[in-house]
Structures are given as structure tokens and as C-alpha cells.
């Protein structure tokens, strides 16, 4: 009878499980890139992230392609200086349109609205959901067809927040309304508890009489 032999040098897979660090690394990378995710509190969750209209990015890319194409054509016909100017103009329009989109974040959490602009010179505006008094939607006929619009928020004790043209403004307004309703529930709970405690007391008094 031969007993099974074990290779003492071979690593034991049961004792040394492999760790999967890719999801954690992706989450950390996403947290570094997103100001909103990085600024979330312990009991705070992101409910809605705002998107910009599709034609903003399309316009920037179109300007870049047309500028470079016009520059190449001008350079091929012997107008090197003109071609360089056209190419630089396309790049300038492209960056002027897309940099604000890349560096702007708007999101709704279960506690507040966050509006962040800029990369080097950062400017943020935050508004607690329980402090919001009014949400105004500005969406014309073209906005309804292309699904974009603007929102103006008015709160107590703070200045108004005017958001730029955004995609799906109705979805943002719904997220704000849902968050406002959720933020108001903890404040209403003690009132309901106090009212419920008064009823037994009155009942006991009537029974004693």
C-alpha cells in the first residue's frame, strides 16, 4: 500500500486564495476621477448623475474634423499658413466646447444637489434637498424634441442655482423631488410618534373617568 505523497514546495491553493483587486482598483480610479463620488458621506448615496445633450459633444467633434480637413486641403494647395490657422481654429472650438463638459459634474444624492465646475480652478455649489423650495424647468419646443432643458433651483437661506442646458431635465427634476420626499421623512417621523403617544394617554383618561 502506497501512501499519497505531497509536494511540500507546491503552493496550496486552498490556503492561498487569489485576491481579485481589479474591482477595487476600478472603484478607486473612478473615485479619483469623480468629484461627486469622492465627496460622498458615509450614509450618502448617489441617486442621479446629470448628462449633457448629445449635440454638444457632436458639435465639438464636428468642428475638429472640419477644421483639420480644411487645414489639410489648404496646405495641399500651397496655403500652409491658412491651413495651420484653420486646423488650430478647429482644435480651439473642440476644446472650448468639450472642456466644460469634461470638467462639469452635476449629481443628486439622498441628501443634496452637487454642482461642480472647473478642473484647476474648481467652483462648487451645493444645496441640501430639505432646503429646496422650488424647482423651475425651462424647456421649449426644441428642447422637448431633443430632450434637453434648464433647471433653476431656489432654496431657503442660499442663492439660486442656475443649471446649464442638460439632457433629460425631467428625469433630474424627478430625482430631486424623490430626494426631497426622502429627506423630509425623518423629520416627519418624530411628529407621527408624538401624535401616537398622545392617543393612548387620552384613552386612559377617558377610561378612568
BAMI-322748 format. One line per 4 residues: number of its first residue (from 1); their letters; for each residue x, y, z of C-alpha. Coordinates in steps of 0.25 Angstrom, whole numbers, plus 5000, padded with zeros to 4 digits. Example, Ala and Ser with C-alpha at 12.3 -4.5 7.8 and 13.67 -1.06 7.14 Angstrom:
# residues 2
1	AS	5049/4982/5031; 5055/4996/5029
//
This chain:
# residues 209
1	XXXX	5000/5000/5000; 5006/5013/4996; 5002/5026/5003; 5000/5038/4995
5	XXXX	5011/5048/4994; 5010/5063/4996; 5019/5073/4989; 5023/5082/5001
9	XXXX	5029/5092/4991; 5016/5093/4983; 5007/5105/4988; 4994/5101/4994
13	XXXX	4982/5107/4986; 4973/5105/4998; 4982/5112/5007; 4986/5124/4998
17	XXXX	4973/5128/4990; 4976/5138/4979; 4971/5152/4982; 4963/5160/4971
21	XXXX	4968/5174/4973; 4962/5179/4959; 4949/5184/4964; 4955/5191/4976
25	XXXX	4965/5198/4967; 4954/5202/4957; 4946/5208/4968; 4957/5215/4974
29	XXXX	4961/5221/4960; 4946/5225/4958; 4946/5231/4971; 4959/5239/4968
33	XXXX	4953/5244/4955; 4939/5248/4960; 4938/5259/4970; 4924/5255/4974
37	XXXX	4927/5241/4977; 4939/5245/4985; 4931/5255/4993; 4920/5245/4997
41	XXXX	4918/5244/5012; 4917/5231/5020; 4902/5230/5019; 4901/5237/5006
45	XXXX	4897/5230/4992; 4897/5236/4978; 4883/5235/4972; 4885/5242/4959
49	XXXX	4896/5247/4950; 4893/5258/4940; 4897/5257/4925; 4899/5267/4915
53	XXXX	4892/5268/4902; 4898/5259/4891; 4899/5270/4881; 4909/5278/4890
57	XXXX	4919/5267/4888; 4915/5265/4874; 4917/5279/4871; 4931/5280/4877
61	XXXX	4936/5267/4869; 4930/5273/4856; 4937/5286/4858; 4950/5278/4860
65	XXXX	4948/5269/4848; 4945/5281/4839; 4956/5289/4844; 4966/5278/4841
69	XXXX	4961/5275/4828; 4960/5289/4823; 4975/5291/4828; 4980/5279/4821
73	XXXX	4973/5284/4808; 4978/5298/4809; 4992/5292/4812; 4992/5283/4800
77	XXXX	4988/5295/4791; 5000/5303/4796; 4994/5311/4807; 5001/5306/4818
81	XXXX	4999/5317/4828; 4984/5317/4825; 4983/5302/4827; 4990/5304/4840
85	XXXX	4980/5315/4845; 4968/5306/4841; 4974/5294/4848; 4977/5302/4861
89	XXXX	4963/5308/4860; 4956/5294/4859; 4964/5290/4871; 4961/5302/4879
93	XXXX	4946/5301/4876; 4947/5286/4880; 4954/5289/4893; 4945/5301/4896
97	XXXX	4932/5292/4895; 4937/5279/4902; 4946/5284/4913; 4934/5290/4921
101	XXXX	4927/5277/4919; 4938/5269/4923; 4941/5277/4936; 4926/5279/4940
105	XXXX	4919/5269/4949; 4904/5270/4954; 4898/5260/4963; 4887/5257/4973
109	XXXX	4889/5249/4985; 4880/5245/4996; 4884/5258/5004; 4888/5269/4994
113	XXXX	4890/5274/4980; 4904/5276/4976; 4909/5285/4964; 4924/5285/4961
117	XXXX	4931/5293/4950; 4945/5294/4946; 4958/5286/4948; 4969/5295/4953
121	XXXX	4960/5306/4958; 4949/5298/4964; 4936/5304/4967; 4925/5296/4974
125	XXXX	4911/5299/4978; 4903/5290/4988; 4889/5291/4992; 4882/5282/5003
129	XXXX	4870/5275/4998; 4862/5279/5010; 4865/5293/5007; 4860/5293/4993
133	XXXX	4847/5301/4992; 4845/5302/4977; 4850/5295/4964; 4847/5302/4951
137	XXXX	4848/5295/4938; 4851/5303/4925; 4849/5294/4913; 4843/5300/4899
141	XXXX	4838/5292/4887; 4852/5289/4882; 4856/5284/4896; 4845/5275/4897
145	XXXX	4848/5269/4883; 4863/5267/4886; 4861/5264/4901; 4869/5276/4907
149	XXXX	4866/5288/4916; 4870/5296/4928; 4866/5296/4943; 4866/5307/4953
153	XXXX	4866/5303/4968; 4862/5313/4979; 4865/5309/4993; 4864/5315/5007
157	XXXX	4876/5323/5012; 4884/5321/5000; 4885/5327/4986; 4878/5321/4974
161	XXXX	4885/5311/4966; 4884/5312/4950; 4888/5299/4943; 4892/5299/4929
165	XXXX	4885/5292/4917; 4885/5277/4921; 4880/5265/4915; 4867/5259/4921
169	XXXX	4863/5270/4930; 4850/5264/4934; 4858/5252/4940; 4866/5261/4948
173	XXXX	4854/5268/4954; 4848/5255/4957; 4861/5251/4964; 4861/5264/4972
177	XXXX	4846/5262/4976; 4849/5248/4981; 4861/5252/4989; 4853/5264/4995
181	XXXX	4842/5254/4999; 4852/5244/5005; 4859/5255/5012; 4846/5260/5019
185	XXXX	4842/5246/5024; 4852/5246/5036; 4847/5260/5040; 4832/5255/5040
189	XXXX	4835/5242/5047; 4836/5249/5061; 4823/5256/5059; 4816/5244/5056
193	XXXX	4822/5237/5068; 4818/5248/5077; 4804/5248/5072; 4803/5233/5074
197	XXXX	4807/5234/5089; 4796/5245/5091; 4785/5236/5087; 4787/5225/5098
201	XXXX	4788/5235/5109; 4775/5242/5105; 4769/5228/5104; 4774/5224/5118
205	XXXX	4768/5237/5124; 4754/5235/5118; 4754/5220/5123; 4758/5225/5137
209	X	4746/5235/5137
//
